[in-house]
Amino acid sequence: MAAAHGVQFEEILSRAGDAGLWQALVFVWSMVGSVLSGMHNFSSAFVGGEPEHRCALPGELANETASEEQLHLWLPYNNATGQPASCERWDAAGGSRTVVCDAGWVYSRERFHSTIVSEWDLVCGRRWMMSTVQASYMFGIFCGAMISGVLSDQFGRRRVVCYSSVLFIISSLATAGAGSYATFVTLRFITAFTGTSVFNSMFILTMEVMGPRWRSLVGLVYQIPFSCGFMALPAAAYLVRDWRYLQLVISAPSVLMLGFWWALPESPRWLIMQDRLPEALDVLVAAARRNKRSLPSDAEMMRMMSEFRAAETKLSPDDDEEPQRSALQSCANGIGEICRLVGTPRMRRISLASFYNWLVVSLIYYGVTFNSADLSSSPYLAIFLAGLVEVPAVLLAVPLISRVGRRPTMVLTFLLAGAAILCIMAVPAGTAWPKLTLAMVGKFASSAGFAVIFLYTAEFFPTTLRNVGFGASSMYARVGSMAAPYVVDLLSPVHWAIPSCVFGLAGVTAALVALLLPETNGRRLPETVADIEQGAWHPAPKDGYQALHSTEP
């Protein structure tokens, strides 16, 4: 292959060192954005935690000033729990008709001292507004994932990371001072958008400066700092119970991202493809110096880079025509490619199954995380464990898919998640530990499923539609993540078991739908839709298969 295609970028990178101190420093800097993403993605569990609350009584001026006798006169009580109603009171002392909490609410300060829920009364009839806080954050991730890829291809990985990091610092710190619900939601959206831009662009940059032997490992390890941030969040929330100070605590480390402006290199691969060869040479010289390697002469390096760019440009002749396309033509072309995903029987079956599986794995992943806080007596412990189980889940998933296969592993993870979550409904209402244990099994399985589906999706779509198929599938994951908070926040007050029923049934049906997907383990990847329709899933040569796993994910 190398001879056929001339000089490869991996050959150029190897001259400067493809797994040395320079690459290690880039990876360490990437961990900053990854940890911060882990904290902010789930911070609404504490920033927007819902304290126990009751209706304020007419004339009640301060929290919990009413006596027990007054409470029993004015509030309906739940005979099973012995707790007063949260969203209604009697129309008069000792009355028989209930009315809404027209005098506001009184919030317990036992678990949370202050949250956006207690500050802006996002309870009862306004509970949907709390769900929208997390849904809008996920929408920010959705937009950031789409737009940052285009921007990083156009303007460079480093530039997108640096400018996004500045906006992330400003928006995340400013969120702590938000004076209204609308301002808070807007700033959170910007934080999600820019945080995803940093996370994704840093991932691309890291993969492009790594040698092929290390890309798979680094791609796996890249998720672990995210889990560490996930686990650090409940520790910070346990120590800081006021939401504004908590927001400052999890946002303050973001100032470290200012170091990106001085420490991060631009991707030499991107620079070469942009015909900025002198700048690419400067980056490679700096890499070689850090890795204690000696480069060939500048003339030789320029020759190698020119040959590589010429070969890549020849392999992608359509790139020369791309600038001449109008925005309308590009949009029409994109719609046409999406239509091709569902235009033929087998391609349609694979695409729809992929869309549903991505939606469900994201729905369960985020839904179980937020619901576990309601299932446990301690939301701090529940969220910590939800982050902790991600590490072994990801480490187990990668060898499992190679030994057992992609489709069986996908089916297994969905069945395990669905069965564990459905079993929660059989646990008595007052028993916390069995519920939490089953929820963590479901979280473990969904985390493993997420790791599997990333690789699996890149293999069952044909080469001609791989990017659009992967992008369309990941869009459905954002739909699932946006739906999850509504399922938890709006259905759990009706009955605590309903969210578990929804997530569990979704997992079981996704396992059945996954059976419609082809097995790709050790098979040649399809090149065209015609290959898909002909069922061309032939065993791949050993060296070709290994090459697949040593290339950029």
N, C-alpha and C positions, 0 to 999 in steps of 0.2 A: 504493500500500500504506500509506503513512504516513497518508494522509488517512483511509483506511478504518479504521485501527487507532488513530487519535488520536496522541498524543504518543509518540514512540519514545525509548528510553533513550539511543540514540546522539545524539539532538537535545539531551537534557539534558547529556550528557557534553561535547558540543562547546562548550557555553557556558563550561565550565571549562577547555577545551582537551583534545583527545583524543590528542595526540601531542607532549607537551611534556616539560619537565624532570621534572615529577612522575611521569609514566609511565616515563621513563628510570631514575629512581631506584628505582622498584618493580622494574623489570627487572634492574637491577644487583644488588639484594638477592636476587632469585630465583636468580641465578647461583651464590650461595654453596651452596645446597642441591643444585643441579645438579652442581657440581664434586665435592662430597662424595659424592654418589650414584655418580658415575662411578668414584671411587676404591674405595669400599667394595664395590660390586657385583662387582668382579673381584679383590679383595684376597686371596682364598683361593688364587690362583695362586702367591702368594709366602708369605703367612702359613702356608699349608698345602702349600708346595712339598715335593716328595719328593726328598730327597738320595739319592745312590747309597749302597747299604747292603749289608751281608753279615751272615751269622750270626756272633754272638760265639762264640768257641771256649770250651769248658769251662775254667774257671779264668782266663779273660781278664778283667782288672779295669778296663782303660781303653781308650778308642778307639784302634784301630790299634796295639796293642802287640805283636801277633803278627808273627813274621818271615815272609818269603815262603815259606820252607821249610815252616813250620807251616801256612800257609794252603793250600798244595798238598796237604798230608797230610790236612787236615780238610774241605776244601771241594771240591765238584764245580766244574769250570771249563767255560765255554762255548767250544768249539773255534773258533767263528766270530769271536767278539769277544775272546776271551782274558780275559774277566772272570769272577770267581767267582759262583756262584749267589747269588741274593738271599734266597731263602726256605727253603733246606735245606742241610744239611751231612751228612757221613758219620757213621755211628753210632760210629765210632772212628777213630783216626789210621790212614790208609791203608785204611779199611774199604770195603765194597762195597754197603752198604745205606744209603739216605738217610733222615734224620729231620728233623722240623721244627726251627726255631731255638728250642729250649727254654731257651737261656741268654741270649736277647735278641739285639739287633742292634748292629752298629757302623756309624756313619753318617759319610760323608765331609763335611768342612766346606769343600770347595772352592767349591761354588756357594752353599750356604746355611749360615750358622753355626748357626742354630737355627730350627726350625719346629715347629708342633704335631705334625707327623708324627714327627719325631725325639724330641720330648718325651714323647709318649704312645704311641709305637710303632704308628702307624696304617698298617702295611704288611702285605703278605702276606695272611693270613687276616683281618686287621682293616682291610684297604684300603677296604672298603665304608663304614667309619665316616668316612673322609675325603670320600667322595662325599656322604654325608649332611650334612656341614658345609655344602656349597654348596646341596644340595637344600633343606635347612631354611631357608637364607637366602632362596631363591626362594619358599618357602612363606610366609615373612614378607612378601615383596613382594605375593604373592597376597592375603593377608589384609589388608594395609595398603591395597591398591588398592580392595578391596571396602568396607571399613569407613570409611575416611577420606572417601569420597564422601558417605556417609550422614551422617557427623558434620559435615562442612563445610556441608552443606545445612541441618542442624538448628541448629548452634551458630555458624556463620560461618566464613569462610575464615581470617581472621586468628587467631582463637582456636585453631583446629586446628593451624595452622602454629606458633604460639608454644609451645603445650604439647607438641606433638610434638618440636619442636626441643630442648626441655629434656631430654626422655627420650632423644633421640638422643645428645646430648652425654654424658649419664651412662652409657648403655649402651655406647657406642663406646669411651669411655675406660676403663670398667670391664673391658671385654673383654681389655685388655692385662694385667690382673692375674688373669685366670681361673685357678683352681687345679685345675680338672678339665675333662675333655672335656664333660661334661654342662653345666657352667656356661658354658663357651665357646659351645656350640651355642645355649643359651638366650639369652645376651646378644646373639649374632649375629642371632637371630630378632627380638629387640626392636629392634635397630639397623635391620634391613631393614624392619620394620613401620613404625617412626616415620620413617625416611628416605623411604619411599614416600609417607607421609602429607604430609610437607613438600613433596616434589617435586610431587605431583599437586595439592595444594591451592594451592601457589604458582603453578602453571600456570593453574589456573582463575582465581585472583585477577588474574594478569597479563593474561589474555585479557579479563577483564571491565572492566578500566580502560583498555584500548587502544581507539582508534578503529577502525572497520571496515576502513579502508584499510591498516592496519598489522598486523592480526591474523594474516594468513597468513604474512607475513614473520617476525613475532615468534615464531609457532608453529614455524617452521622453525629460526630462530636459537637457540631455546630448547634445542635438542638439542646445540648445539656446545659449551657449557660442560661438558656431560656427557662429551663426547669428550675435552675438555681434561683433565678429572679422570682419565679412563681413561688418557691418555698420561702424566700426571704420576706415576701409581702406579709403573710400572717404574723411573722415575728415582729415586724415593724408595727403592724396594726394592733397587736396585743399590747405593745408598750406605749403607743400613741393613740388614744381613743377619740381624739377630736379630729374630724375629717379634714379640716383646713391644714392643721399641722401635719397630719399623715400625708397629705398631698405634697407638702413641702419636703417631707423626709424622703419620699420615693422619687421626687423630681430633682432634688439637689445634686445627686450624683451625675446628672446629665451634663453638668458643666464640664465633666471630663471629656465630653465629645468635642469640645473646642480644640482638643489636641489633634483631631483629625486633620485640621488645616495645616499642621506642621509635620505630622507623622505619616500620613497616608500617601502612598504613591498612586499614580494613575495606572490602570491596567495596561501593561505594555502590548498585550494582544489587541486591545481596543485602539490604542494609538497607531499601531501598524495598519490596522484596517482603515483608519482614517487618513492614511498616508502622511502621518506625522512621525516620520522615521527618526529624525534627530532627537525628538523628545523621548521616543521609545528607547533609543540608545542610551540616553541619560539615565533613565529608570533602570535599565539592565546593568549599566556600569555601577550604579549605587547598590543594586542587589548583589552583584559579584563582589564588591568591596565588603559588604556586610557578611556575605557567606564565605569570604576568604577564598574566592576563586579568581582565576585569571581568564579574561576574555580574549578571543582572537582580536586581530586588528580592527579598528573602526571600519575600514573599508570592507573587510570580510563580513562583519556583522551587518553592515548596510546591504551587502549583496544578499545575505541569507534572508533578511527581512523583506527585501524587495521581491525575491523569488517566492517567499511564502504568500505575500499579498497578491502577487500575480496569479498564483495557483488558486487561491481562494476566490478571487474575483472571476476567474475563468469558470470555476465550479458554480458560481452564482451569477449568471449573466443577467438575470432579471434585476439585479441590484442597480445596474446602470440606468434602467428605465424608471426606477422608483421615484426619483425626484421630479419626473415629468408628470406623475399622476396628480390629479387634483384631489382635494380632500373628499369630494363626492365620489370619485372613482375608487379611492382607497376604501371608503365606507362600503360601497357596493361590492367591492371585491371581498371584503371581510364577511359581509352577509352571505355572499355566494359560497364561501368556504364553510360557514356554519351550516348552510343548507345541505352541503355535501355530506355532513355528518349524519344526516337522517334521510338521505336521498335513496339509499338502497337497503334491502332487507337486513342483511347481516350487519352492515355498518350502523343502521338505525338501532338494531338490538343492542349492539355494544355501546353505542353512544348513550342511549337512554338508561341502560344499566349503570354506566359510569356516572351519569348525572345524579341518579338516585343514591348510589353508594356514597358519593362525595357529600351530598346533602345530609344523609343520615349520620355518617361518621362525625361530621362537624356538629350536628344537632346534639348527638350523644356526648361528645367531648366537652362542649361548653355547658350543655344542660345538666349533666351529672355533676360537673364542678360546682355550679351555682346551687343546684338542688341539694348537694351534700351538706351545705351549710345549714339548710333547714332540717335535714334528717338527723343531724348531730346536735348534742347539747352544747358543743363548742365549735363555732364556725372557724375559729383560728386553727384548731387541730384538723378539722375536715379539709380546709383549703391546703394546709401544709401537706397532708397525706396525698391529696390529689396531685400535687406537684411532685412528691417523692416517687410515686409509682410510675411516673413517666420515664425515669431513667432506666430501670430494668426492662420496661416494656419495649423501649426503642432498641436496647442492646439485645433483647431476645428475638425481636422480629426479624432482624437482618439475616442471621444464620438460619432461621426457621424457613424463610421463603426459598432459600437455596436448597435445603434438604427435603422439605415437604412439597414445595411448589407455591406459586403465587395464589392461584384460585383456592386451594384447600386452606391456606393460611388466612385468606380474606374471609372465607365462609366461617372458619373457626372463630376468628376474632369477633365477628358480628354475632354469632350464636352465643358465645360466652358473655358478651356484653348484654345482649337481650335477655338471656336466661337469668343472669345475676340481678339485673335491674327489676325484672318481673317478680323475682323471689322476694324483693323488698316488700311487696304488697302483702305477703303472707306473715310478715313480722308484726306482732302487736304494736299498737300505736305508741305506747309509752316506752318501748325498748329501743335504745339509741345505738348500742354497739353493733348488734347484728345488721341493722340498716346501714350503718357507716361502712362496715366490712364489705357488704354486698355492693354498695355504691363504689367502693374503691376497686373491687374486682371489675366492675363495669368500666371504670375510668382506665384501669390498666389495659383492658381489652381494646377500648376505643383509641387509646394512645398508640398501641401496637398497630391497630388498623390504619391510623393516619400515616405511620411510617411505611407500611406496606403499600398503601394506595398511591403514594407519591411515585414509587418505582414502577408499580404495576401499570399505572395509567400511561406512563411514558413508553411502555412496551406494546400495549395492545392497539394503539392507534397507528395507522400507517404513516410512513415518513412524510408524505405529502400533506398530511393533516395533523401531524403530531403536536405542533405548537397550538393550533387553534383548538384541537380536541382537549389538550391539557388545560388551556386557558378557560374554555367553556365549562369544563368539569369543576375547576377551582371556583368559578363564579357561583356554582350551586352550593359549594361549601360555605360561602359567605351568606347565602340565603338561609342555610341551616343555622349558622351562628347567630344571625339576626333574629330568627324565630325562637331560639332557645330561651332567652329571658322572658318572652311573653308566655311561653308554656309554663315556666316555673312561677313567675310572679302572679299571673292571672288565674291559673288553674289550681295551684296549691291551696288558696283560701277556700275554694269549693270543697276539695278533699285532698288531704296530704298525699294520697296514693296516685292521684291522676297523672302528675308528671312522670312518675315511675312507669305507669301503664303506657303512656305515649312513647317514652324513650325505649322501653323494653320491646314493645310491638314493632317499633321502627327498626330495631336491631335485628329481630327475627326475620322480618320481611326483606331487609337488606341482604341477609345471608342467602335467602332463596333467590333474590335477584342476582347476586354475585355468581350463581351457578350458570347464568347466561353468558358470562365472560369466558374467553378462551384462555387456556393455560399457555403461558409464555416462557416458562422456565426451561432454559436450554434450547429454545427454538429461535430460528431466524426471525428477525423483525420484519413485518410486512412493509413493502415499499409504497404500494398504491391501494386504492379502494378495490381495484380488481383483484388484488391478492387476497383481500379480506373476503370478498364474495366467493372466491374459489377455495377458501379454507386453507390457504397456503401457510400452514404452521409447521414447517419442516425443521427437524433437528439441526442445530447450528454446529459448525466445526468447533472443536475445542478452543483453538486459538482465537477465532472470531468472537466466540462467546466471552472469553476472558477480556478481549478488547472492549467489548460493550461495557463491562463493569469497571474499566479503568479510564473511561472517558467522563467528561463533565456531565453531571446529572442535569 
